[in-house]
Amino acid sequence: MAQLSKRGFEMPASPIRRLAPLANDAVRRGIKVYRLNIGQPDLPTPPQAFEALRNIDRDVLEYSPSDGLPSLRAKLKEYYHRFNIDVDVDDIIVTSGGSEAVLFAFMACLDPGDEIIVPEPAYANYMAFAISSGAKIVSIPSSIDKGFALPPIEEFEKLITPRTKGILICNPNNPTGYLYTIKEMMQIRDLVKKYDLFLFSDEVYREFCYTGAPYVSAFHLPGIEENVVLIDSVSKRYNECGIRIGALITKNKELRANVMKFCQARLSPPLIGQIIAEASVDADREYMLEVYNEYVARRNFLVDGINKIPGCYSPIPMGAFYTVASLPVEDADEFCEWCLKEFSYDGATVFMAPASGFYTTPGKGKNEVRLAYVLNREELGKALVVLSKALETYNAKRSLEIDRNKA
């Protein structure tokens, strides 16, 4: 048999989707599965999106330009200006989701063996994109005990080598919900400027910041404009993950030219998705505010409920719609699998993402899970009951097994 690629074997399985077959098996057995594993919002997509979809009036569904429809890029420019992000239409490249934007940024900026420093836990697909481009993720762990705040900047500097080409942040953060402060962002800026690094800034959750402090984009940081590569997506802010429209934004002309070669090789981003995304930018303030307020209420409900379960702890996330929680178990991977394979309470179980998959440091996150508060509060309440009962049953079972082994 022909030998498969080493890259393929090194590619990590998604901690978000890896257990999906077990969840599907549970559903086939008649069990209700509360899916807290994935950032798939249940809130409605803006009506403008469906109006645009219903009223497509074209004779041909043609290729779009490789960098995206000019009309969509113009709309995105208007959108970014609302956040004081000063970019031109030519700075914006439309991609097939934020994922493609990260991949193309890595492919355009990094050579095999180059290193990127990433605070962890981090979005698991960053590792997959780094492997695809031949680059290496160098992780710097943050701690649940400190609310996943940025590690001391001195720890970042210790990791910089001649192979270091960039720093990658996600702000607000997936999976932790942490929101970087202006002080932290300025410290990152100083390192980027001192060592002339790229700053890859994933800002797809900017609409969901739950503090009174102003939102800080990487494009707000003075003196590194040519170093910033901003990653964006319409998936989460307009609840339209399935249209696969994202963006890569940079003022670095040489970098844009490099990215465009990859864009041309994949021809064009999805035409229908771009039409929908362009209309969605006009979603009214009431729609955005309603979505925002719902996530705040869900966050408060979920975190309060988690912290009432004996042995569980979640810091209060200040952005996005995720939290990482520690559970009173030794192995959250095993526990999450057990919940789907062997456990149900009142005909239901819970699907969570083991947090170990969001770390590259061995042994980190073993008793942690990522939870997405993308269910309504009634379902979140039921999911919390199921989780509490699952922990009781699982730990009682483990204690019994330990006693038997001792005997």
JONOR-V112626 format. One record per backbone hydrogen bond with DSSP energy under -0.5 kcal/mol. CO is the residue of the C=O (numbers start at 1). NH is the residue of the N-H. If there is no record, write none. Layout:
CO_NH + CO_NH
//
This chain:
5_9 + 6_10 + 7_11 + 14_18 + 17_20 + 19_22 + 19_23 + 20_24 + 21_25 + 22_26 + 23_27 + 24_28 + 25_29 + 26_31 + 27_30 + 32_34 + 32_349 + 33_35 + 34_36 + 34_351 + 36_372 + 38_40 + 39_41 + 46_49 + 46_50 + 47_51 + 48_52 + 49_53 + 50_54 + 51_55 + 53_56 + 56_58 + 60_62 + 65_68 + 65_269 + 67_94 + 69_73 + 70_74 + 71_75 + 72_76 + 73_77 + 74_78 + 75_79 + 76_80 + 77_81 + 78_82 + 79_82 + 79_83 + 80_83 + 80_85 + 81_84 + 84_86 + 85_87 + 88_91 + 89_92 + 91_250 + 93_248 + 95_97 + 95_246 + 96_100 + 97_101 + 98_102 + 99_103 + 100_104 + 101_105 + 102_106 + 103_107 + 104_108 + 105_109 + 106_110 + 111_114 + 114_136 + 115_165 + 115_166 + 116_138 + 117_168 + 118_140 + 120_142 + 123_126 + 124_127 + 124_128 + 125_129 + 126_130 + 127_131 + 128_132 + 129_133 + 130_134 + 130_135 + 131_134 + 134_113 + 136_116 + 137_139 + 138_118 + 140_120 + 143_146 + 143_148 + 144_147 + 146_149 + 152_155 + 152_156 + 153_157 + 154_158 + 155_159 + 156_159 + 157_160 + 161_164 + 163_115 + 165_198 + 166_117 + 167_200 + 168_119 + 169_202 + 173_177 + 174_123 + 177_318 + 177_319 + 178_172 + 178_173 + 178_180 + 181_185 + 182_186 + 183_187 + 184_188 + 185_189 + 186_190 + 187_191 + 188_192 + 189_193 + 190_194 + 191_195 + 192_196 + 192_197 + 198_167 + 198_200 + 199_201 + 199_229 + 200_169 + 200_202 + 201_203 + 201_231 + 202_171 + 203_206 + 205_208 + 205_320 + 207_209 + 208_320 + 215_217 + 217_220 + 218_221 + 220_222 + 221_224 + 224_227 + 224_228 + 225_228 + 225_251 + 227_199 + 229_201 + 230_249 + 231_203 + 232_247 + 234_238 + 235_240 + 238_46 + 240_243 + 241_244 + 245_234 + 246_95 + 247_232 + 248_93 + 249_230 + 251_253 + 252_256 + 253_257 + 254_258 + 255_259 + 256_260 + 257_261 + 258_261 + 258_262 + 259_262 + 259_263 + 260_264 + 261_265 + 262_266 + 264_267 + 266_268 + 270_274 + 271_275 + 272_276 + 273_277 + 274_278 + 275_279 + 276_280 + 277_281 + 279_282 + 280_283 + 284_288 + 285_289 + 286_290 + 287_291 + 288_292 + 289_293 + 290_294 + 291_295 + 292_296 + 293_297 + 294_298 + 295_299 + 296_300 + 297_301 + 298_302 + 299_303 + 300_304 + 301_305 + 302_306 + 303_307 + 304_308 + 305_308 + 305_309 + 306_309 + 309_312 + 313_326 + 315_317 + 318_210 + 319_322 + 321_373 + 323_325 + 323_371 + 324_315 + 325_369 + 326_313 + 327_329 + 331_335 + 332_336 + 333_337 + 334_338 + 335_339 + 336_340 + 337_341 + 338_342 + 338_343 + 345_348 + 347_32 + 348_345 + 349_34 + 350_352 + 351_36 + 352_354 + 353_370 + 354_357 + 355_358 + 356_359 + 358_121 + 358_122 + 361_364 + 363_366 + 365_356 + 365_368 + 366_332 + 367_327 + 368_355 + 369_325 + 370_353 + 371_323 + 371_373 + 372_374 + 376_380 + 377_381 + 378_382 + 379_383 + 380_384 + 381_385 + 382_386 + 383_387 + 384_388 + 385_389 + 386_390 + 387_391 + 388_392 + 389_393 + 390_394 + 391_395 + 392_396 + 393_397 + 394_398 + 395_399 + 396_400 + 397_401 + 398_402 + 399_403 + 400_404 + 401_405 + 402_406 + 403_407
//
